[in-house]
Protein backbone atom coordinates (compact mmCIF):
# COMPACT_ATOMS: atom_id res chain seq x y z
CA UNK A 1 0.00 0.00 0.00
CA UNK A 2 1.17 3.51 -0.73
CA UNK A 3 1.18 6.69 1.36
CA UNK A 4 -1.76 6.87 3.83
CA UNK A 5 -3.80 4.00 2.36
CA UNK A 6 -5.06 0.94 4.25
CA UNK A 7 -6.09 -2.45 2.90
CA UNK A 8 -8.93 -3.71 5.10
CA UNK A 9 -10.55 -7.17 5.05
CA UNK A 10 -14.23 -6.69 5.72
CA UNK A 11 -16.19 -8.88 8.08
CA UNK A 12 -19.07 -10.44 6.12
CA UNK A 13 -22.52 -9.18 7.14
CA UNK A 14 -25.22 -11.59 8.10
CA UNK A 15 -28.49 -11.02 6.27
CA UNK A 16 -30.52 -10.79 9.44
CA UNK A 17 -29.84 -8.76 12.57
CA UNK A 18 -31.37 -9.03 16.01
CA UNK A 19 -32.57 -6.17 18.19
CA UNK A 20 -31.66 -5.99 21.86
CA UNK A 21 -35.10 -7.52 22.62
CA UNK A 22 -34.36 -10.50 20.34
CA UNK A 23 -36.56 -9.48 17.39
CA UNK A 24 -35.23 -10.47 13.96
CA UNK A 25 -34.66 -7.50 11.64
CA UNK A 26 -34.46 -8.64 8.00
CA UNK A 27 -31.82 -7.28 5.62
CA UNK A 28 -34.49 -5.52 3.55
CA UNK A 29 -35.08 -2.99 6.34
CA UNK A 30 -32.85 0.03 5.83
CA UNK A 31 -32.38 1.64 9.25
CA UNK A 32 -29.50 4.03 8.63
CA UNK A 33 -26.07 4.04 7.13
CA UNK A 34 -24.22 1.39 9.08
CA UNK A 35 -20.57 1.44 9.94
CA UNK A 36 -18.57 -1.75 9.45
CA UNK A 37 -15.68 -3.40 11.26
CA UNK A 38 -12.71 -4.77 9.37
CA UNK A 39 -9.18 -6.02 9.92
CA UNK A 40 -6.20 -4.07 8.57
CA UNK A 41 -4.20 -6.34 6.25
CA UNK A 42 -1.80 -3.74 4.89
CA UNK A 43 -0.78 -0.18 5.66
CA UNK A 44 1.09 2.43 3.65
CA UNK A 45 4.33 4.08 4.71
CA UNK A 46 2.64 7.31 5.92
CA UNK A 47 0.09 5.62 8.20
CA UNK A 48 0.80 6.66 11.80
CA UNK A 49 -2.02 5.50 14.09
CA UNK A 50 -3.11 2.13 12.66
CA UNK A 51 -1.05 -1.01 12.18
CA UNK A 52 -1.57 -4.37 10.51
CA UNK A 53 -3.86 -6.59 12.58
CA UNK A 54 -5.92 -3.76 14.12
CA UNK A 55 -9.71 -3.84 13.89
CA UNK A 56 -11.05 -0.58 12.45
CA UNK A 57 -14.50 0.99 12.16
CA UNK A 58 -15.28 2.68 8.83
CA UNK A 59 -18.14 3.60 6.48
CA UNK A 60 -18.20 0.97 3.70
CA UNK A 61 -20.48 3.06 1.46
CA UNK A 62 -17.76 5.62 0.70
CA UNK A 63 -14.86 3.25 0.00
CA UNK A 64 -13.49 1.42 -3.00
CA UNK A 65 -13.67 -2.38 -3.05
CA UNK A 66 -11.21 -4.82 -4.54
CA UNK A 67 -11.28 -8.61 -4.76
CA UNK A 68 -8.00 -10.48 -4.27
CA UNK A 69 -7.96 -14.29 -4.54
CA UNK A 70 -11.72 -14.43 -4.06
CA UNK A 71 -11.68 -12.37 -0.86
CA UNK A 72 -13.24 -8.90 -0.59
CA UNK A 73 -11.11 -5.99 0.64
CA UNK A 74 -11.68 -2.26 1.01
CA UNK A 75 -9.06 0.41 0.29
CA UNK A 76 -9.37 3.55 2.39
CA UNK A 77 -7.34 6.42 3.76
CA UNK A 78 -6.26 6.54 7.37
CA UNK A 79 -8.39 9.64 7.93
CA UNK A 80 -11.53 7.64 6.96
CA UNK A 81 -11.11 5.34 9.99
CA UNK A 82 -13.55 6.30 12.77
CA UNK A 83 -12.23 4.02 15.55
CA UNK A 84 -9.67 1.31 16.21
CA UNK A 85 -9.99 -1.68 18.55
CA UNK A 86 -7.07 -3.83 19.71
CA UNK A 87 -7.18 -7.25 21.35
CA UNK A 88 -4.44 -6.25 23.79
CA UNK A 89 -5.01 -2.58 24.59
CA UNK A 90 -2.06 -0.50 25.65
CA UNK A 91 -4.28 2.14 27.15
CA UNK A 92 -7.81 2.13 28.52
CA UNK A 93 -10.62 0.03 27.12
CA UNK A 94 -9.06 -1.07 23.84
CA UNK A 95 -11.36 1.17 21.78
CA UNK A 96 -10.07 4.63 21.04
CA UNK A 97 -11.20 7.37 18.69
Buried (B, 14 or more C-beta within 10 A) or exposed (E): BEEBBBBBBBEEEEEEBEEEEEEEEEEEEEEEEEEBBBBBBBBBEEBEEBEEEBBBBBBBEEBEEEEEEEEEBBBBBBEBBEEBBBEEEEEEEEEEE
